[in-house]
Amino acid sequence: MVPFSERLFMNRKIKAYQAIIYIVLFYLAAVLFLLGPGKLLEKDRLLAGAENPVGTVEVREDQQVQQVLIAEGDYLRYLELYVTSPKSAGEYYHLLVYDENNEMLINRDFELKADEVPGFVRIPLGIDTTRGTAYVWQLQGKSEPLELSYENTGETGLTCFGSYYVLADSTSTQMETQNIVMRLVYTDKPSAAVMTIFKTMLCVVAAAFILAAVYLSPKQPKLNNKITWRFVHWVTAGPLITVGTAVLLWEVYGRRVFGGKPDDLIVYGLGIGLFFAFSAWVLFSRRGSKYHPPFEEMLTEQGMDWLQAAAFAGVLLGGIHYMNALYQNQQNLAYREVLSWAAFLILTMVSPAVLFSKKGGLRALMGLIAGGIWYVVQSLTQKEALQTNELLGKQIFLEGLIVFFFVLILAELAARIRAKKLVEGSVNRVYTAVLFGFMALLVIFRNTRLWPIYLAVVFALYYVFYLGWNKKKHLLNNFCNGVMLNFALAVVFAFARRPFRAWVYSRYNFVFHTVTITATYLTLVLCVLTVRLFVKLSEGMPQNSTKNAKGMKHKPLRKKNAKNSCPADLWGTFLLYGIAASLLFLTLSRTGYLAVLVMTAVLLIFVPVFVYRQKIREIFRALVYMIAAFVICLPMTYSGIRLLPALYNDPYLYEIEDSASAIHKDDPKDSDAYMSVSYFKYVIENKLLSDASELTEQTELFCNAVIGKPSVKNDVLVASAQDEAGMSDAEDFSNGRLEIFRSYMDNWNATGHTEMGVLLPDGSISVHAHNTYLQVIHDHGLIVGIYFLCFGAGSICLMFAYAIKKIREDAYAVLPLAVMLGFCVAGLVEWLFHPCNPLGFSAMALLAPLMSFCPYRHAA
């Protein structure tokens, strides 16, 4: 029998040839990444003419210059112009680029650095081009004229330079046979066929190593020696982390590609150093004795749990897309994403024996037919719209997928009704009736809205399938894993493509285009990770029983034969919690701060003392872990979102974010468009520590004092900075929400309104109430609003009891309470109650355990 210590994940031993297979696959994946997103084989090519200037032309506010060029590459990375005016150094100018169809490709400002003038000034473009196609760049002047040199086109020795034009007094003058002196930098990469052949050769070589290891394993005893998983991690992740750290340090301090003042360099170094130290601690520290069964066994026992966690992550992904949607067609597509993932979530509560049986196969065939018919009919009836709406095709596909899922769901529901197996276990009939009554009221008083119908149908099916599920205890753990999966993927995306900008978005908005939605999403993540942290800490608790005031013994939370965990076992939760807390701090959102602080304060006292029955010192232990995670991860997180997107060089911009001051592809890595430590400290002082209404004026002063030049971007403001006349101090602190609240309360009635917005005193129409409770009352009326408030209060009371009495059956019994606290507090200053809002969906989803919980039937 294999000793227990060897069945642990890090201590588990595998044969040497198996280790070779894993190592070869790891480095194959690393090399393929470098060839793909890493752009290892791409190289720049400079295209320049004779560069014999014969004169100059000025670019002024009343005079613009256009230049025609013919593309001779597939990707135009830089445009270099020869500038002769010394006074232009340090000034900003505006560049536009158009294609042959006069569609704008670039619209941005660029700065002339002092060390580049006079001489060639490099302007990043980063646009895909088509060889042989004409493009036009246009330069617009500012207060200080800009002088450009021009040359005779016939003397350049090139055929890709066209004439330049002077635009002045509403007329365009073509300068034939002449062009602006310029250089073009193209990025060339191997063709798709060459890359395919090269990657295929790498895969063949890797396969040869693997086959050789397998073939020689029976003949070479050394290949059958046992090696621990820890060693495999050392020879894979260890070198990768070491090389990555060295490269970052060289880029920051050796080449100084990110620029930065001393305080920036200190923070970068601290973040990189802490990351390396944390990684080394994870790789080399002692681990606890948590048992991990073989993968095949885990797949059999936990496969549906993994799918359910993925479904929760998918729902949150659809919610992210919905909250970022700017147009109706984008919202329609995101709506169907949420519905499709929610339907899949419901199916994960069906037994695999049913899903993968002959009967399940017949149901799947019926679903495919129904979904296929829907897809074909919708595609034919909306054929013309498909040509103009590129998202409509995806929308119809998701609708067909939803039809497929709902055929399976309704077939299973009908089978359960026929077999009279709708419910398994106990049911709190009173709470269930109240919950379904609330959804019924939402539908009755929906006032032409469709989303209450979606909410009622989806969650009614979700609750019914939950009541008939024989693995109810798995739901909260799966939800926790789903949120963590979604957040981990969002962090990877943000670290690669969402840089921390200084202008316009001076508060980090993560994967959203608004700070407030970012804060509410991070509130959900921190609610989940706080509970996860308590669970992980409880695994290392002493196993002694405790006595309550009546002298009754409480059983230990862990089994007697379980061994205590080590701090290194918490590394994943510790890291994600620290990153989430750091990202929330960088949003400077008081909404998120308030919700997380209230939730944390309640759980810090309630969980150790009343749930786990621990001593008071455990409160401080948990608090130390939380503070340590934040302090360690803050420099890592800041450095990550500042340095890594600049290295990856492919920033993702939402349409509303794209402007002349945004960070674009191939922008200099030391551009002052990136956030700096000094400017972020300035934003903190104005947002949190002083009157935000003064930010408009002080931004200009800061730009003069710190950057050495006036701000050319009038919208360089913290999002909440407002300077409206007549606003009181309280209203200024609330960003004008108090005035909005009063306007909504003046419009209360019993049955609700059709429109979400109300008329404000200044004559404008509000988008929404910035308050969940006021919005529910406005949309659905006082009847539903009072019901909503009473139902929410009762649910919270029941969640306290659920956490106390079910903790020994479900380690995550505190999770519904944590999420509901975050929802209720954040809802005071933001509208959250919607099935496509991540926090709103989560609050509804976590009501399910309460339907099977009767406080008087479950003894602690």
N, C-alpha and C positions, 0 to 999 in steps of 0.2 A: 504494500500500500504506500502511496506517495505521502511523505510527511506533510503535515499541515503547513509548515513554513515554506514548503516548495510549491504550494498551491496558491500562494499570494501572487498578485499581478507582477509586482516588481521583482519578487524573489522566485517566481515561477521559472523553471528551467526548461529549455528547449534544446534540441540537438543542434550541433554546430552547423550542419548543412542547412537546417531551417533558418538559423540566424543569418547565414550567407544570403539566402533568398530574400529575407526582409531587408537586409542592408543594400543589396543590389537594386531592389525595387525602389527603395527610398532615394538613392542617388540618381536613378533613372528619372524619377519624377522631378528631382531638383534640376537636372540638366535640361529636361523638356521645358520646365518653367523658365529657365534662363533663355532658352531659344525662342520661346513664345513671348509672354509678357515682359520677360527680362530684356528682350531686344539685343541679345548678345552679338548677333551677326550683322546688325545694321551699322552703317557707316555714313558719314556726311560727305557730300561732294560739293565743292565750290565752283560756281559758274560765274566767270567775270570776263569782261572785254579788255580792250587795250588801256582804258582808263586815262584818256588824254583830254582833260577838260578844256573847253573853248569859251566858257562863260558861266554865269550864275543866274539863277532865277529865285525870286523871293516868294516865300509862303507867308501870307499875312491873314489877318481876320477877314479882309475883304478880297483876298486873292488866294485861290486854291490851285493845286497842281495835280494833274492826273497822268499816269503812265501806263501804257499798254505793254504787256509781255505775253509771250507764248510759252506755256509750260513745257519743260524738258525733263520732267521727272514725275513721280507719283506722289511725292510728299514734299511740299515746300516748307522748310522749317524756319529759315530766317531770311529777312530782307535787310541788306546793308546799304545805306545811303551815305554819300560823301557830303558832309556838312561843313561849310566854311565860315559861318558866323559865330565868333567866340562868345558873343553875348547870349547865345541860345543855350549855353550850358546851364543845366539845372532846371530848364523849363520843360513843361509838358506840351505835347502836340497830339493831334487827333488823326488816327489812321482809319480809313475805310478800304475794304477790298470787295470787289464784285466779280462774279463769274460772267460768262458770255451771255447769260439770260438776265443779267442785271439784278441777280439775287445777291443780297448782302451776305458775305461770308465772315467779315471781321468788322467790328465797331468798337474801338478801344483807344485809350490814351497810352502814350509811352513817354518816357523821360529821357532827355539827353544828358548823359552823365558828363561831368566836367572833364574827366580824363579821356573822353572820346572826341571832344570838339576842340579844334578842327580835326577832321578825319572821318573815317567810316564809322557810322553809328549802326549798331545791330538792333533790329526790331524783330521780336519773335512773332511768327505767323502761325505755324502749326496747322496747315490746311492740306487736305487731300486734293490733289490736282490730277487732271487728265492730260496726258501728253498730246501736244499739238493743239490744245484748246487755249483760247485767249482769256486773259484775266486783266483786271484794271485795279490799280491801287490809287487811292486819292488821299492827299495830305491836306489837312486843314490847320491854319495858323492860329496863334494866340496873340496876346498883346505884344510880345517880342517877335519881330520878323525872323524867319528861318531862311537861310541861304543854302540852296542846293546847286551843285555843279551839274552841267550838262555837257554832252559830247556829241560828235558827229556819228550817227549810227553806222555809216559805211566804214568807219575806221575801227569799229569794235571787233570785227572779225567774227561776229555772232549774227545769227538770223532770228534770235528769240526776242530781241528788243524792238518794240514798236515806237511810234512817236509819242511825245508827251504833249499835254494840253494845259493851257492856262485858263482858269475859270475866274472871270472878274466881270463885274457890272452885268450879271445875268447873261454873259456871252461866253462861248468856248472858242478858244483860238488854238488851232493845231500847229505845232512846231514840227513841220515835216523834216525828215532826214536827221532829226536830233532826238536824243533820249537822255534821261537823267542818268548820271553816273551811279551805277549800283552794282551790287553783287548779290547773287542768289545762292542760297545754301539748300541743297536738296538732300534728303535722307534716302539712301538706297538700301534695299533689303533683298535677300535672295528670292527668287520666284517661288510660287507655291509648289511647283513640281520639285524644285531643288530641296526645299524644306521638307517635303514629304519623303523624298528619298533619304535625306539625312536622318530624319527621325526614325524612319523604318530601319536604317542600318543600326542606329543605337538600340532600338528594341530587339533586333536580331542578336546583337552582341550580348545584351543583358540576358536574353533567353538562352544563349549558349552557356553563359556562366551558370544559370539556374539549372539547366539540364545536366551540365557536367557535375554540379554538386550532387544532384539527385542520383545520377548514374554511378558516381564514385563512392557514394555513401555506404553501400554494402561492402565495398572492397577496402576502404580506408577507415580504420577504427577511429582515427582522430576526428573524422567528420561526424561521428556519433557521440562525441563527448558532450556533456551537458553544459550549457551556457545560460546564464540568467538573462531575463529581459532587461535588467538594469544595464548590463554590458552592451546590449544592442542599442539602448538609448544613448549610452556614452559615445559610441562610434558613429552615430547618426546625428542626433540633435546637438551633441557636444561640439563637433567641428563646425557645424552650420552656425550655431550661436556665436562661437569664437570668431569666425571669419566675418560674420555680419557686424559684430561689435567693432572689430578692427577697422572695417571699411567705413563705418559711420564716424568713428573717431578721426580717421584720416581725412574724410570729407569735411568734418567740422573744424578741426584744428590744423590739419596739414595743408589742405588746399583752400580752406576758408570759403567754400562755395556757397555757404549759407549766410556769409557776412555776420552781422550781429555785433552788438556792443558787449562789454564785459559781462553784464548781467545775463544777456542771452547765452553767451558761451558757458557761463557757470551752470545755468539751468540745463542746457543741452548735455553737458558733461555729467551732471548729476543724474539726469534721466537715463542716459546710456549706461553709466556705471551701475545704477540700481537695477536696471534690467539684466545686466550680465551677472551681478551678484545674486539676484533672485533666481535666475535660471540655473546657476551653479548650485544654489541651495536645493532647488527642486530635484536636480539630477543626482546629487551626491549625498543628500541627507538621508538619515535612517527613516524607514517607513514603518507604519503600523501593520497589524496583522489582519487586515480585512480580506476576506476570502473572495476570490473572483472565479467562478466556475469556468470551464472550457467554453470557447466561443459557440460551439454547436449546441451545447446545453443552454447557453444564454439566449441563442436565437430561437430555440424552441419555446422557452419559458417567457421570454421578454420581447419577442418579435412584435406582437401587437402593441405592447407598451411603447416600443420605439416608433412605431407608425403613428400612434396617438400623439406622442411628443412632437413628431414632425408635423402633424396636422395642426397642433396648436401654434407651432412656429409659422406655418403657412398662413394661418388666419391673421396673425400679427403682421406678416409681410403684406398681405392684402390691405390690412388697416393702414400700414405705412403708405402704401400707394394711394389709398383713398385720401388720407390727410394731406398728401402732397399734390393732389389733383387740382388743376386750375380751371378745367373746362368740363362740360357735361359729359362728353364722350370719354374723358379720362375717368371721371367718377363712375360712369356706367361700367367700364371695364374693371375697375377696382372693386366695385360692388360684387360683380360676378366672381372675382377672385376669392373674396371673403366667403361667398355662398358655396363655392365649390369646395374650398378647404373645410368649411363647417360641415358639409354633407359627408366628406371623407372622414371627418372627426367622429360623426355619429356612427359610421360603419365600423370604426375600430372597436366599438362596444358590442359587436356581433362576434360570436364564437368562430375561430378559424375553421373548426370542424364543419360549420354551416357554410361559411364563405367559399371554402375550397372543396365542397362536396359536389356530387352530380346535380343536386338541386340548386346549389349556388351557381354552378356553371350555366344551368338553364336560365336562372335569373339574370346572369351577366349577359347572356345572349339576347334576352328580351330587352335589357337596358341598352345594349349596343344598337339594336334595331331602332328603338325609340329615339335614342340620341342621334343616330345617323339620319333618321327621317327629319328630325328637327333641324339638323345642320343643313341638309339639302334644301328643305323648304325655305328656311330663312335666307340661305345664300341666293336662291333664285328670286325670291320676292324683293330682296334688297340689292340686286345686282348693280344698279346704278350707284347707289350710295357707297358700295364697296370700293368703287373707283376713286372716290374723293375722301373717304374716311378710312385711313390706314388702320385704325384701331378696331373698326367694326368686324373685321375678319376674326381677330382674336376674341372679341366679345361673343360672336356666334359660336365659335368653338367651345368656349367656356359654358355657354348655355347648353350645348349638346352634352358636355361632360356633366353638368348639373342634372340634366334629365336622366342620364345613365345612372348616376348615384341615387337619385330619388326613386327610380324604379326598384333598385335593390333595397332601399330603405322601406318603401311601402310594402314590398313583398315580404320582408322580414316582419314588419309590423302586423300584417294580416296573419302571418303564420303564428305569431305570438298570441294574437287575439283568439284565433281558432283553438289554440292549445291552452288558453287561459293561463298564460305565463307572462303576463305583462309586468308583474312585480316579483322580485326575489328579495326576501328579507323584509324587515319592518319598514313602515312608511309613516311619516308624520303627516297625517291627513289634514290637519288644520293648516299647517304651514304650506303644504302643497296646494290646498284650495286657495289660500290667500295669494300665493305666487301666480297661479293660473288666472285668478281674478284680476290681478294687476295687469297681466298681458291682455286680458280681454278688454279692460278699460282703455288701454292704449289703442286698441283697434277701434273701439266704439268712438272714441274722441280723437281720432287721428286727423281730422280736418283736412282731408284730401291727400295726406301724406301716405306714401307707400311703405316707407321703412318700418313703421310699426307692424305691418302685416308680415314683412320678412322676419322681423325679430320674433314675433309670436309663433310663426310656423317653425322656424329653425330651432328655437329654444324649446318649444313644446315637444318636438321630436327628440331633441337632445335630452330633455328631462325624462321623457318616457323610456328611452333606451337606457338611460342611467339607472332608473329604478329596476329594470329587468336585467341589469348587468351583474355578473357574479364576481367581478373584480373591482368593486367600488373603492376599495382601499388604494387602488393604484392611480386613481384620477389625479389627486393633488401632486403626487410625485411626478406623474407624466406632464402635468401642466408646468410644474417647476422646470423640468428638463426642456420643455418646449420654449419657454421664455428665455432660458439661458442659451439655447441653441440659436434662437432668433437674434438675441443680443450679441452673441459671439460673432455671428456672420456679419451683423451690422458694424461691429467694431473693426473687423478685417476690411470691410468696404470703406469705412471712414478713414482708416489709417492709410489706405492706398489712394483714395480719390476725393476725400473731403478735407481740404486744407483749412487751417484756421486763418480767416481773413481779417485784416485790420480795418478796411474801409466798408462802410455800409453795415456789414454784419460783424460788429465788434464783439458780439457774444456768440459763442460757438453753437451752431444749430445742428450739429451731428448729421443725421441722414434725412432731416426735414428742412423745409425752407422757412420755418418760423421757430423762434426760440420757445414759445409757450407750448407748442405741441411736443417739442423735444423734451421739455421739462416734465410734462405729464407722462410721456413714454418712459423716461428714466425713473419717474416715481414708481411706475409699475415694476420696472426691473429691480429697483432697490427694495421694494416690498418683498419680492420673491427672494432676492439674494440675502436679505436680512434673515428671513426664516431659514433659508438654506444654511446660513452661517450658524444659527442656533442649533440646527439639526447636526451639523458636522461637529460642533463643539460638544454636543451631548454624547456623541460617540466616544469621547474620551473621558466621560464622567466616571466617578467611582460607582461601583455596582451595588453599594449598600442600600438596603431598604430604609425608608424614613417613616416617621410617625407624624400624624396630624394632631390637631388639638384634642381630638377625642381619644387619642391613643391607638387608633387603627393604623396598621402598617400599610404603606404604599409599596407596591412592587417596584423593583428597579426598572428603569426604562430599557435596559439592555440585558441580554441573556448572560447568565453566569459564565458560560464558556467563551464568551467574546472577549477579545483582548483590546486594551485601550489603543486608540489611534494616536498618531504623532502629529505635531504641527504641520509637517510637510504634506500630510494627507489632505490638508485644507487648501492646497496651493491654488487649485482651479477656482474654488469659491472665493478665496481671498483675493485673487487677481481680478476676477470679474467684478467683485464688490468694489474694490479700489478704483477700477477704471470707471465704473458707473458713477460712483460718488465724485470722482474727479471731473467727469464730463458734466455732471449736474452743476458742480461749482463753476465751470467755465461758461455755463449758460447765463450765470448771474440772474437767474429767474427766482424771484421771491415766491412765486407759486410753488415751484418744486421744492424750494428750501422749506417752506411751511409744511407741506404735506409730508415730506420725508422726516422732518424733525418731530412732528407730532406722532407719526407712526412709530418711529424709533424709540421715542420716550415712553410710549405706552408699552411696547413690546419688551423694552429693557427691564421694566419692572414686572410686568405681568408674566412673561415666559419663565424666567428663572425662579421666581418666588411662588407663583400660583400654579404654573403648569408643570415645571420640572421639580418643584419642591426643593430647590437648592438653597444654599446659604447666600447671604447678601453679597459675599465676595465674588460670586459668579456674575453678578451684574457688572462689576468693574472688570472682570476678565473679558466678558463679551465686549465691553466698551473699549478696552485696550486693543482688541483685535480690529474693531471697526476703525478706530483712529489710526492705528498702524497701517491698515490697508490704504486709507486715504492719503496719509503722509508719504508712503512709499510710492504709491501709484501716480500721484499728481505730477511729479516731474517726468515720469515715464510717459504718461498720457499726453502731457503738453508737448514734450519732445516728439512723440510719435505723430501727432497731427500736424506738427510744424515741419518735421524733416522728411518723413516717409512719403507724403503726397508729392513733395517737391522732387524726390528721387524717382518715384514711379512716373511722374510727369504725364498724367492723364486725368486732370481734375474733372469731377462730375458737377455740372451746373444745372440747376433747375431753371426753367425759362424765366422765372421772376427774378432770379439772381444774376442773370447775365447782363452785364453792363460794361461800360468802359473801364471801370475800376475793379472789375472782377479778376481773379487769377485764371489765366488761360494756359493752355498747353504750350510748352517751351518758353514760358516766361522765366526770367532769371531767378535762380534759386535764392538769391539775396535781395529780391525785390521788396520794397517797403510795403507792397500790398499784403505781404504776410504779416501776421501778428508778431509783435515784439513784446518782451517782458515789460519794458518801460511803458509802452502804450496800454497794455492790459492793466497795469497798476493804475494808470490814469482813468481808464474806463471804470474800474472798481470804485475808485474814489467818487466819481460822478454818479454812478448808478446806485451804489449801496450806502455811501457815507456822506452824501451831500445832496443838494437840490438838483435833480436831473434836468430841470428846465434851463439851467445855465450851460448845458453841454454844447449847444450850438455855437455860442460865442467862444467857449474855452477850447473847442476843437481847433479853431483857427490859431489861437495862441499857442497851443501845444505843437501844431505843425511848424510854426515859426521857430519855437524854442528848441525842440528836440530834433526835428527832421531838417531844419535849416531852410525851409521853403514854405510858402503859403499853400494852404489846401486848395486844390483845383476841383475838388469833389464836394459840392455843397450838401450832398446826402451822406456825408461821413458822420453819422450819428448813431448813438445807441438807440435801439428800436423804441425804447420807452420814453425818450426825451421829447417833451412837448412843451410848448410855450404859448399856451392858449390864454388869452386875456380873461380875467375874472375867475380863474380856477383857484379854489382854496388849497391850502396846504394839504389837507386830507385827500382831496381829489387828485392833487398832483402826485402824491405818494401812491395812490391807487391807479395811476395812469388814466384818470377820467372814468373809472368804472362806477364810482358812486353815483355820478350823474346818470349813467346808463341804467343802474339798478333802479333809481327813482322813476325813470321813464317807463321801465317795464312794470313796476308796481302800480303806476297810474293807469295801466291798461289791463288790469286783472279782470277776468270774468269767470263764469262758472264752466263754460264749455270750451274755451280756448280760441285760437285764431288760426287763420290759414297761413299768414305770412310769419316768418321768424322774426323779422326786424320790427322796430318801432321808430317813430319820429322823435328825434332828439331836439333839445331846446335850440340848437344852432341851425335847425332845418335839415340836417342830414339824416339818413336812415342807418341805423345800426345793423351790423351783419348778424350778430346774435347777442345774447345777454351777458356773456362772459361769466355766467353763473348757471350751474346745472339745475338748481332748484327753481330759480326764476324762469329759466327757459322751459322746463317741464310745465310749470303753471301757465306760462304764456301760450305754449303750443297746444296743450291738452285741457286747460282749465283748472279751476280751483279744486274741483272734485278729484281729479286725478292727482293734482299736486299734493293735496292733503294725504291721500292714500299713499302716494310715493314716499312722503316724509315718514309717515307712521310705519310703513312696511320696511323702510330702511333702518329705522331705529330698532324695530323688533328683530330684524335680521342680525344687526350688530350684537344685541343682547344674546341671541341664540348662538352666535359665533363665539362669544366668550365661553359659554357653557360647552360648546362643541370642542373647543381647544382644551379645556380642562379634562373633560370626561373621555375624549377619544385619543389622547396623545399616546397612550400605550398600545393602541391598535394601529394608529396612523401617525408616523413621525412628523408629517406635514399638516397636522390638524390646525395649526395656528395660521396657515396660509390664507384661508378665506377672510379671517379677521384682518390680517395685515393689508391685503389688497383692498378690502372695503374701507379701511381707515384712510388709505391713500386716496381712494376714489372720493370719499366724502369730503375730505379736507381740500383736495385740489379742486373739487367741484364748486367750492365757494367762490372761486375767481375764474373759472373756465367752464365751458360747456363740454361735457364728456359723455352724456347719456345718448349713445348712438351705437348701433351694432357694428359699425365700421371703425369706431374709435378703439384703439388697443386697450385702453383702460376701461372703457365702457363695456366692451365685449367680455373682458376678463372678470369684471365684477358680476356680470350675469352668469357666466359659466361656473363661477365658484359658489353659486347658491345651491347647486345640485346636492352636495353632501348634506345640507340641512334638511332636505326632503326625507332622508332616511334616518334622521336623528331625532329621537324623542328623549328629552333631558331626563324624564323620570324613569325611563327604561334602561338607561345606560349609567351604570355606577362607575365612579372614577376608579 
